Amino acid sequence: MPHIRIDLITAVPDIVREPLMASIMGRAQEQGHAEIIVHNLHDYGIGKWHKIDDVPFGGGAGMILQCEPVFACVEKLQAERVYDEVIF
């Protein structure tokens, strides 16, 4: 079986890591069939506080991600290796 690498970008890396080590995904990683790397979007955030969110347009509740941190992370990863697909 070919080795698969998945780079996952998230604002909550600690919450995402644990489930990825369980069940089928965990076994695939243990057996060397898959490698899942979790990247913290806050590492690419803007300013002193590594801000990744923006004010919701039109008001209302919720969180809007700034595109700059997402693009910075994706561009850094693409500079390091070639990906078959990038899924947002």
PDB file as gemmi writes it, atoms N, CA and C in Angstrom:
CRYST1    1.000    1.000    1.000  90.00  90.00  90.00 P 1                      
ATOM      1  N   MET A   1       0.845  -1.181   0.000  1.00  0.00           N  
ATOM      2  CA  MET A   1       0.000   0.000   0.000  1.00  0.00           C  
ATOM      3  C   MET A   1       0.887   1.240   0.000  1.00  0.00           C  
ATOM      4  N   PRO A   2       0.585   2.244  -0.818  1.00  0.00           N  
ATOM      5  CA  PRO A   2       1.426   3.436  -0.875  1.00  0.00           C  
ATOM      6  C   PRO A   2       1.312   4.276   0.393  1.00  0.00           C  
ATOM      7  N   HIS A   3       2.385   4.981   0.672  1.00  0.00           N  
ATOM      8  CA  HIS A   3       2.421   5.886   1.822  1.00  0.00           C  
ATOM      9  C   HIS A   3       1.669   7.161   1.455  1.00  0.00           C  
ATOM     10  N   ILE A   4       0.777   7.588   2.318  1.00  0.00           N  
ATOM     11  CA  ILE A   4      -0.028   8.787   2.098  1.00  0.00           C  
ATOM     12  C   ILE A   4       0.349   9.810   3.150  1.00  0.00           C  
ATOM     13  N   ARG A   5       0.522  11.054   2.715  1.00  0.00           N  
ATOM     14  CA  ARG A   5       0.777  12.146   3.655  1.00  0.00           C  
ATOM     15  C   ARG A   5      -0.372  13.124   3.570  1.00  0.00           C  
ATOM     16  N   ILE A   6      -0.894  13.482   4.739  1.00  0.00           N  
ATOM     17  CA  ILE A   6      -1.963  14.470   4.831  1.00  0.00           C  
ATOM     18  C   ILE A   6      -1.486  15.577   5.755  1.00  0.00           C  
ATOM     19  N   ASP A   7      -1.495  16.807   5.256  1.00  0.00           N  
ATOM     20  CA  ASP A   7      -1.196  17.978   6.072  1.00  0.00           C  
ATOM     21  C   ASP A   7      -2.524  18.648   6.388  1.00  0.00           C  
ATOM     22  N   LEU A   8      -2.841  18.743   7.663  1.00  0.00           N  
ATOM     23  CA  LEU A   8      -4.106  19.305   8.110  1.00  0.00           C  
ATOM     24  C   LEU A   8      -3.833  20.640   8.791  1.00  0.00           C  
ATOM     25  N   ILE A   9      -4.481  21.679   8.320  1.00  0.00           N  
ATOM     26  CA  ILE A   9      -4.329  23.024   8.893  1.00  0.00           C  
ATOM     27  C   ILE A   9      -5.571  23.325   9.714  1.00  0.00           C  
ATOM     28  N   THR A  10      -5.358  23.706  10.975  1.00  0.00           N  
ATOM     29  CA  THR A  10      -6.493  23.956  11.864  1.00  0.00           C  
ATOM     30  C   THR A  10      -6.146  25.027  12.908  1.00  0.00           C  
ATOM     31  N   ALA A  11      -7.178  25.669  13.411  1.00  0.00           N  
ATOM     32  CA  ALA A  11      -7.011  26.649  14.490  1.00  0.00           C  
ATOM     33  C   ALA A  11      -7.010  25.971  15.859  1.00  0.00           C  
ATOM     34  N   VAL A  12      -7.365  24.681  15.889  1.00  0.00           N  
ATOM     35  CA  VAL A  12      -7.446  23.945  17.154  1.00  0.00           C  
ATOM     36  C   VAL A  12      -6.677  22.623  17.049  1.00  0.00           C  
ATOM     37  N   PRO A  13      -5.358  22.679  16.932  1.00  0.00           N  
ATOM     38  CA  PRO A  13      -4.586  21.463  16.694  1.00  0.00           C  
ATOM     39  C   PRO A  13      -4.660  20.434  17.811  1.00  0.00           C  
ATOM     40  N   ASP A  14      -4.731  20.869  19.054  1.00  0.00           N  
ATOM     41  CA  ASP A  14      -4.766  19.912  20.166  1.00  0.00           C  
ATOM     42  C   ASP A  14      -6.048  19.084  20.166  1.00  0.00           C  
ATOM     43  N   ILE A  15      -7.144  19.684  19.745  1.00  0.00           N  
ATOM     44  CA  ILE A  15      -8.421  18.968  19.695  1.00  0.00           C  
ATOM     45  C   ILE A  15      -8.431  17.967  18.546  1.00  0.00           C  
ATOM     46  N   VAL A  16      -7.736  18.275  17.458  1.00  0.00           N  
ATOM     47  CA  VAL A  16      -7.757  17.438  16.256  1.00  0.00           C  
ATOM     48  C   VAL A  16      -6.796  16.253  16.357  1.00  0.00           C  
ATOM     49  N   ARG A  17      -5.671  16.420  17.028  1.00  0.00           N  
ATOM     50  CA  ARG A  17      -4.640  15.367  17.061  1.00  0.00           C  
ATOM     51  C   ARG A  17      -5.126  14.051  17.667  1.00  0.00           C  
ATOM     52  N   GLU A  18      -5.784  14.110  18.792  1.00  0.00           N  
ATOM     53  CA  GLU A  18      -6.184  12.887  19.504  1.00  0.00           C  
ATOM     54  C   GLU A  18      -7.077  11.965  18.675  1.00  0.00           C  
ATOM     55  N   PRO A  19      -8.154  12.457  18.062  1.00  0.00           N  
ATOM     56  CA  PRO A  19      -8.988  11.543  17.272  1.00  0.00           C  
ATOM     57  C   PRO A  19      -8.238  10.930  16.078  1.00  0.00           C  
ATOM     58  N   LEU A  20      -7.242  11.621  15.565  1.00  0.00           N  
ATOM     59  CA  LEU A  20      -6.483  11.099  14.427  1.00  0.00           C  
ATOM     60  C   LEU A  20      -5.564   9.944  14.818  1.00  0.00           C  
ATOM     61  N   MET A  21      -5.341   9.764  16.105  1.00  0.00           N  
ATOM     62  CA  MET A  21      -4.496   8.668  16.572  1.00  0.00           C  
ATOM     63  C   MET A  21      -5.327   7.446  16.972  1.00  0.00           C  
ATOM     64  N   ALA A  22      -6.640   7.519  16.783  1.00  0.00           N  
ATOM     65  CA  ALA A  22      -7.523   6.418  17.161  1.00  0.00           C  
ATOM     66  C   ALA A  22      -8.050   5.701  15.920  1.00  0.00           C  
ATOM     67  N   SER A  23      -8.563   4.537  16.130  1.00  0.00           N  
ATOM     68  CA  SER A  23      -9.273   3.759  15.121  1.00  0.00           C  
ATOM     69  C   SER A  23      -8.452   3.526  13.853  1.00  0.00           C  
ATOM     70  N   ILE A  24      -9.087   3.595  12.712  1.00  0.00           N  
ATOM     71  CA  ILE A  24      -8.449   3.277  11.432  1.00  0.00           C  
ATOM     72  C   ILE A  24      -7.301   4.231  11.134  1.00  0.00           C  
ATOM     73  N   MET A  25      -7.501   5.512  11.394  1.00  0.00           N  
ATOM     74  CA  MET A  25      -6.450   6.498  11.111  1.00  0.00           C  
ATOM     75  C   MET A  25      -5.214   6.238  11.974  1.00  0.00           C  
ATOM     76  N   GLY A  26      -5.415   5.890  13.217  1.00  0.00           N  
ATOM     77  CA  GLY A  26      -4.307   5.588  14.112  1.00  0.00           C  
ATOM     78  C   GLY A  26      -3.532   4.359  13.669  1.00  0.00           C  
ATOM     79  N   ARG A  27      -4.258   3.309  13.280  1.00  0.00           N  
ATOM     80  CA  ARG A  27      -3.597   2.090  12.813  1.00  0.00           C  
ATOM     81  C   ARG A  27      -2.828   2.337  11.519  1.00  0.00           C  
ATOM     82  N   ALA A  28      -3.388   3.115  10.618  1.00  0.00           N  
ATOM     83  CA  ALA A  28      -2.693   3.415   9.359  1.00  0.00           C  
ATOM     84  C   ALA A  28      -1.381   4.140   9.622  1.00  0.00           C  
ATOM     85  N   GLN A  29      -1.379   5.042  10.598  1.00  0.00           N  
ATOM     86  CA  GLN A  29      -0.147   5.762  10.934  1.00  0.00           C  
ATOM     87  C   GLN A  29       0.852   4.829  11.610  1.00  0.00           C  
ATOM     88  N   GLU A  30       0.382   4.001  12.538  1.00  0.00           N  
ATOM     89  CA  GLU A  30       1.271   3.072  13.245  1.00  0.00           C  
ATOM     90  C   GLU A  30       1.942   2.091  12.286  1.00  0.00           C  
ATOM     91  N   GLN A  31       1.222   1.658  11.269  1.00  0.00           N  
ATOM     92  CA  GLN A  31       1.749   0.683  10.310  1.00  0.00           C  
ATOM     93  C   GLN A  31       2.530   1.338   9.174  1.00  0.00           C  
ATOM     94  N   GLY A  32       2.633   2.675   9.188  1.00  0.00           N  
ATOM     95  CA  GLY A  32       3.420   3.375   8.183  1.00  0.00           C  
ATOM     96  C   GLY A  32       2.726   3.582   6.853  1.00  0.00           C  
ATOM     97  N   HIS A  33       1.422   3.380   6.806  1.00  0.00           N  
ATOM     98  CA  HIS A  33       0.681   3.583   5.561  1.00  0.00           C  
ATOM     99  C   HIS A  33       0.300   5.051   5.363  1.00  0.00           C  
ATOM    100  N   ALA A  34       0.200   5.785   6.438  1.00  0.00           N  
ATOM    101  CA  ALA A  34      -0.226   7.181   6.367  1.00  0.00           C  
ATOM    102  C   ALA A  34       0.574   8.019   7.356  1.00  0.00           C  
ATOM    103  N   GLU A  35       0.744   9.262   6.993  1.00  0.00           N  
ATOM    104  CA  GLU A  35       1.385  10.243   7.875  1.00  0.00           C  
ATOM    105  C   GLU A  35       0.478  11.464   7.885  1.00  0.00           C  
ATOM    106  N   ILE A  36       0.004  11.824   9.070  1.00  0.00           N  
ATOM    107  CA  ILE A  36      -0.884  12.978   9.197  1.00  0.00           C  
ATOM    108  C   ILE A  36      -0.175  14.014  10.046  1.00  0.00           C  
ATOM    109  N   ILE A  37       0.048  15.175   9.458  1.00  0.00           N  
ATOM    110  CA  ILE A  37       0.743  16.256  10.141  1.00  0.00           C  
ATOM    111  C   ILE A  37      -0.260  17.385  10.381  1.00  0.00           C  
ATOM    112  N   VAL A  38      -0.400  17.787  11.633  1.00  0.00           N  
ATOM    113  CA  VAL A  38      -1.335  18.847  11.999  1.00  0.00           C  
ATOM    114  C   VAL A  38      -0.554  20.149  12.153  1.00  0.00           C  
ATOM    115  N   HIS A  39      -0.999  21.181  11.429  1.00  0.00           N  
ATOM    116  CA  HIS A  39      -0.352  22.491  11.464  1.00  0.00           C  
ATOM    117  C   HIS A  39      -1.273  23.478  12.180  1.00  0.00           C  
ATOM    118  N   ASN A  40      -0.689  24.265  13.067  1.00  0.00           N  
ATOM    119  CA  ASN A  40      -1.432  25.260  13.827  1.00  0.00           C  
ATOM    120  C   ASN A  40      -1.533  26.540  13.006  1.00  0.00           C  
ATOM    121  N   LEU A  41      -2.744  26.916  12.617  1.00  0.00           N  
ATOM    122  CA  LEU A  41      -2.955  28.120  11.815  1.00  0.00           C  
ATOM    123  C   LEU A  41      -2.481  29.376  12.542  1.00  0.00           C  
ATOM    124  N   HIS A  42      -2.518  29.353  13.868  1.00  0.00           N  
ATOM    125  CA  HIS A  42      -2.067  30.521  14.639  1.00  0.00           C  
ATOM    126  C   HIS A  42      -0.577  30.810  14.438  1.00  0.00           C  
ATOM    127  N   ASP A  43       0.200  29.811  14.032  1.00  0.00           N  
ATOM    128  CA  ASP A  43       1.618  30.045  13.748  1.00  0.00           C  
ATOM    129  C   ASP A  43       1.808  30.996  12.572  1.00  0.00           C  
ATOM    130  N   TYR A  44       0.784  31.162  11.757  1.00  0.00           N  
ATOM    131  CA  TYR A  44       0.850  32.028  10.579  1.00  0.00           C  
ATOM    132  C   TYR A  44      -0.019  33.266  10.752  1.00  0.00           C  
ATOM    133  N   GLY A  45      -0.542  33.466  11.972  1.00  0.00           N  
ATOM    134  CA  GLY A  45      -1.429  34.587  12.257  1.00  0.00           C  
ATOM    135  C   GLY A  45      -0.731  35.934  12.166  1.00  0.00           C  
ATOM    136  N   ILE A  46      -1.531  36.960  12.181  1.00  0.00           N  
ATOM    137  CA  ILE A  46      -1.064  38.327  11.972  1.00  0.00           C  
ATOM    138  C   ILE A  46      -0.898  39.049  13.306  1.00  0.00           C  
ATOM    139  N   GLY A  47       0.211  39.773  13.421  1.00  0.00           N  
ATOM    140  CA  GLY A  47       0.439  40.624  14.580  1.00  0.00           C  
ATOM    141  C   GLY A  47       0.969  39.899  15.800  1.00  0.00           C  
ATOM    142  N   LYS A  48       1.042  40.657  16.876  1.00  0.00           N  
ATOM    143  CA  LYS A  48       1.597  40.179  18.133  1.00  0.00           C  
ATOM    144  C   LYS A  48       0.838  38.965  18.678  1.00  0.00           C  
ATOM    145  N   TRP A  49      -0.465  38.946  18.467  1.00  0.00           N  
ATOM    146  CA  TRP A  49      -1.308  37.888  19.030  1.00  0.00           C  
ATOM    147  C   TRP A  49      -1.597  36.787  18.011  1.00  0.00           C  
ATOM    148  N   HIS A  50      -0.946  36.819  16.869  1.00  0.00           N  
ATOM    149  CA  HIS A  50      -1.127  35.794  15.816  1.00  0.00           C  
ATOM    150  C   HIS A  50      -2.603  35.621  15.459  1.00  0.00           C  
ATOM    151  N   LYS A  51      -3.245  36.738  15.210  1.00  0.00           N  
ATOM    152  CA  LYS A  51      -4.676  36.769  14.940  1.00  0.00           C  
ATOM    153  C   LYS A  51      -4.999  36.097  13.605  1.00  0.00           C  
ATOM    154  N   ILE A  52      -6.018  35.242  13.612  1.00  0.00           N  
ATOM    155  CA  ILE A  52      -6.439  34.566  12.380  1.00  0.00           C  
ATOM    156  C   ILE A  52      -7.882  34.903  12.006  1.00  0.00           C  
ATOM    157  N   ASP A  53      -8.623  35.523  12.911  1.00  0.00           N  
ATOM    158  CA  ASP A  53     -10.027  35.808  12.624  1.00  0.00           C  
ATOM    159  C   ASP A  53     -10.241  37.273  12.287  1.00  0.00           C  
ATOM    160  N   ASP A  54     -11.372  37.542  11.675  1.00  0.00           N  
ATOM    161  CA  ASP A  54     -11.729  38.888  11.240  1.00  0.00           C  
ATOM    162  C   ASP A  54     -13.168  39.153  11.673  1.00  0.00           C  
ATOM    163  N   VAL A  55     -13.581  40.389  11.556  1.00  0.00           N  
ATOM    164  CA  VAL A  55     -14.937  40.780  11.915  1.00  0.00           C  
ATOM    165  C   VAL A  55     -15.916  40.213  10.877  1.00  0.00           C  
ATOM    166  N   PRO A  56     -17.007  39.586  11.316  1.00  0.00           N  
ATOM    167  CA  PRO A  56     -17.984  39.080  10.340  1.00  0.00           C  
ATOM    168  C   PRO A  56     -18.567  40.223   9.508  1.00  0.00           C  
ATOM    169  N   PHE A  57     -18.558  40.054   8.217  1.00  0.00           N  
ATOM    170  CA  PHE A  57     -19.105  41.082   7.330  1.00  0.00           C  
ATOM    171  C   PHE A  57     -20.622  41.083   7.463  1.00  0.00           C  
ATOM    172  N   GLY A  58     -21.186  42.261   7.647  1.00  0.00           N  
ATOM    173  CA  GLY A  58     -22.630  42.364   7.820  1.00  0.00           C  
ATOM    174  C   GLY A  58     -23.072  42.156   9.256  1.00  0.00           C  
ATOM    175  N   GLY A  59     -22.112  41.988  10.168  1.00  0.00           N  
ATOM    176  CA  GLY A  59     -22.455  41.797  11.573  1.00  0.00           C  
ATOM    177  C   GLY A  59     -22.885  40.375  11.871  1.00  0.00           C  
ATOM    178  N   GLY A  60     -23.354  40.167  13.070  1.00  0.00           N  
ATOM    179  CA  GLY A  60     -23.818  38.840  13.456  1.00  0.00           C  
ATOM    180  C   GLY A  60     -22.757  38.042  14.183  1.00  0.00           C  
ATOM    181  N   ALA A  61     -23.166  36.890  14.653  1.00  0.00           N  
ATOM    182  CA  ALA A  61     -22.270  36.025  15.413  1.00  0.00           C  
ATOM    183  C   ALA A  61     -21.440  35.166  14.473  1.00  0.00           C  
ATOM    184  N   GLY A  62     -20.371  34.632  15.009  1.00  0.00           N  
ATOM    185  CA  GLY A  62     -19.538  33.723  14.235  1.00  0.00           C  
ATOM    186  C   GLY A  62     -18.127  34.223  14.084  1.00  0.00           C  
ATOM    187  N   MET A  63     -17.342  33.447  13.375  1.00  0.00           N  
ATOM    188  CA  MET A  63     -15.939  33.780  13.176  1.00  0.00           C  
ATOM    189  C   MET A  63     -15.620  33.648  11.695  1.00  0.00           C  
ATOM    190  N   ILE A  64     -14.955  34.641  11.167  1.00  0.00           N  
ATOM    191  CA  ILE A  64     -14.506  34.635   9.778  1.00  0.00           C  
ATOM    192  C   ILE A  64     -12.988  34.544   9.797  1.00  0.00           C  
ATOM    193  N   LEU A  65     -12.424  33.585   9.093  1.00  0.00           N  
ATOM    194  CA  LEU A  65     -10.971  33.471   9.014  1.00  0.00           C  
ATOM    195  C   LEU A  65     -10.408  34.484   8.028  1.00  0.00           C  
ATOM    196  N   GLN A  66      -9.302  35.090   8.404  1.00  0.00           N  
ATOM    197  CA  GLN A  66      -8.580  35.941   7.459  1.00  0.00           C  
ATOM    198  C   GLN A  66      -7.921  35.030   6.438  1.00  0.00           C  
ATOM    199  N   CYS A  67      -7.854  35.461   5.199  1.00  0.00           N  
ATOM    200  CA  CYS A  67      -7.250  34.603   4.175  1.00  0.00           C  
ATOM    201  C   CYS A  67      -5.725  34.630   4.240  1.00  0.00           C  
ATOM    202  N   GLU A  68      -5.113  35.700   4.747  1.00  0.00           N  
ATOM    203  CA  GLU A  68      -3.656  35.799   4.765  1.00  0.00           C  
ATOM    204  C   GLU A  68      -2.970  34.654   5.518  1.00  0.00           C  
ATOM    205  N   PRO A  69      -3.405  34.312   6.751  1.00  0.00           N  
ATOM    206  CA  PRO A  69      -2.756  33.193   7.441  1.00  0.00           C  
ATOM    207  C   PRO A  69      -2.933  31.854   6.721  1.00  0.00           C  
ATOM    208  N   VAL A  70      -4.099  31.634   6.146  1.00  0.00           N  
ATOM    209  CA  VAL A  70      -4.344  30.380   5.426  1.00  0.00           C  
ATOM    210  C   VAL A  70      -3.422  30.287   4.218  1.00  0.00           C  
ATOM    211  N   PHE A  71      -3.367  31.363   3.421  1.00  0.00           N  
ATOM    212  CA  PHE A  71      -2.507  31.373   2.239  1.00  0.00           C  
ATOM    213  C   PHE A  71      -1.040  31.231   2.612  1.00  0.00           C  
ATOM    214  N   ALA A  72      -0.617  31.892   3.691  1.00  0.00           N  
ATOM    215  CA  ALA A  72       0.786  31.807   4.113  1.00  0.00           C  
ATOM    216  C   ALA A  72       1.154  30.366   4.468  1.00  0.00           C  
ATOM    217  N   CYS A  73       0.280  29.683   5.161  1.00  0.00           N  
ATOM    218  CA  CYS A  73       0.550  28.294   5.542  1.00  0.00           C  
ATOM    219  C   CYS A  73       0.568  27.386   4.319  1.00  0.00           C  
ATOM    220  N   VAL A  74      -0.423  27.514   3.452  1.00  0.00           N  
ATOM    221  CA  VAL A  74      -0.493  26.669   2.258  1.00  0.00           C  
ATOM    222  C   VAL A  74       0.704  26.923   1.347  1.00  0.00           C  
ATOM    223  N   GLU A  75       1.072  28.183   1.164  1.00  0.00           N  
ATOM    224  CA  GLU A  75       2.217  28.502   0.306  1.00  0.00           C  
ATOM    225  C   GLU A  75       3.522  27.951   0.878  1.00  0.00           C  
ATOM    226  N   LYS A  76       3.677  27.987   2.203  1.00  0.00           N  
ATOM    227  CA  LYS A  76       4.877  27.423   2.821  1.00  0.00           C  
ATOM    228  C   LYS A  76       4.931  25.912   2.590  1.00  0.00           C  
ATOM    229  N   LEU A  77       3.814  25.239   2.777  1.00  0.00           N  
ATOM    230  CA  LEU A  77       3.777  23.793   2.571  1.00  0.00           C  
ATOM    231  C   LEU A  77       4.029  23.430   1.112  1.00  0.00           C  
ATOM    232  N   GLN A  78       3.454  24.195   0.186  1.00  0.00           N  
ATOM    233  CA  GLN A  78       3.658  23.922  -1.238  1.00  0.00           C  
ATOM    234  C   GLN A  78       5.095  24.190  -1.670  1.00  0.00           C  
ATOM    235  N   ALA A  79       5.785  25.076  -0.980  1.00  0.00           N  
ATOM    236  CA  ALA A  79       7.189  25.334  -1.292  1.00  0.00           C  
ATOM    237  C   ALA A  79       8.080  24.168  -0.840  1.00  0.00           C  
ATOM    238  N   GLU A  80       7.611  23.409   0.128  1.00  0.00           N  
ATOM    239  CA  GLU A  80       8.389  22.286   0.669  1.00  0.00           C  
ATOM    240  C   GLU A  80       8.173  20.980  -0.101  1.00  0.00           C  
ATOM    241  N   ARG A  81       7.001  20.804  -0.717  1.00  0.00           N  
ATOM    242  CA  ARG A  81       6.693  19.553  -1.429  1.00  0.00           C  
ATOM    243  C   ARG A  81       5.566  19.790  -2.425  1.00  0.00           C  
ATOM    244  N   VAL A  82       5.416  18.846  -3.330  1.00  0.00           N  
ATOM    245  CA  VAL A  82       4.348  18.905  -4.331  1.00  0.00           C  
ATOM    246  C   VAL A  82       3.166  18.092  -3.822  1.00  0.00           C  
ATOM    247  N   TYR A  83       1.979  18.652  -3.927  1.00  0.00           N  
ATOM    248  CA  TYR A  83       0.763  17.984  -3.478  1.00  0.00           C  
ATOM    249  C   TYR A  83      -0.081  17.578  -4.677  1.00  0.00           C  
ATOM    250  N   ASP A  84      -0.709  16.417  -4.597  1.00  0.00           N  
ATOM    251  CA  ASP A  84      -1.640  15.994  -5.628  1.00  0.00           C  
ATOM    252  C   ASP A  84      -2.894  16.859  -5.609  1.00  0.00           C  
ATOM    253  N   GLU A  85      -3.351  17.209  -4.401  1.00  0.00           N  
ATOM    254  CA  GLU A  85      -4.548  18.019  -4.250  1.00  0.00           C  
ATOM    255  C   GLU A  85      -4.425  18.906  -3.013  1.00  0.00           C  
ATOM    256  N   VAL A  86      -5.078  20.067  -3.092  1.00  0.00           N  
ATOM    257  CA  VAL A  86      -5.237  20.937  -1.937  1.00  0.00           C  
ATOM    258  C   VAL A  86      -6.730  21.114  -1.761  1.00  0.00           C  
ATOM    259  N   ILE A  87      -7.238  20.717  -0.611  1.00  0.00           N  
ATOM    260  CA  ILE A  87      -8.672  20.771  -0.349  1.00  0.00           C  
ATOM    261  C   ILE A  87      -8.913  21.765   0.778  1.00  0.00           C  
ATOM    262  N   PHE A  88      -9.810  22.707   0.545  1.00  0.00           N  
ATOM    263  CA  PHE A  88     -10.157  23.704   1.561  1.00  0.00           C  
ATOM    264  C   PHE A  88     -11.462  23.309   2.212  1.00  0.00           C  
TER     265      PHE A  88                                                      
END                                                                             
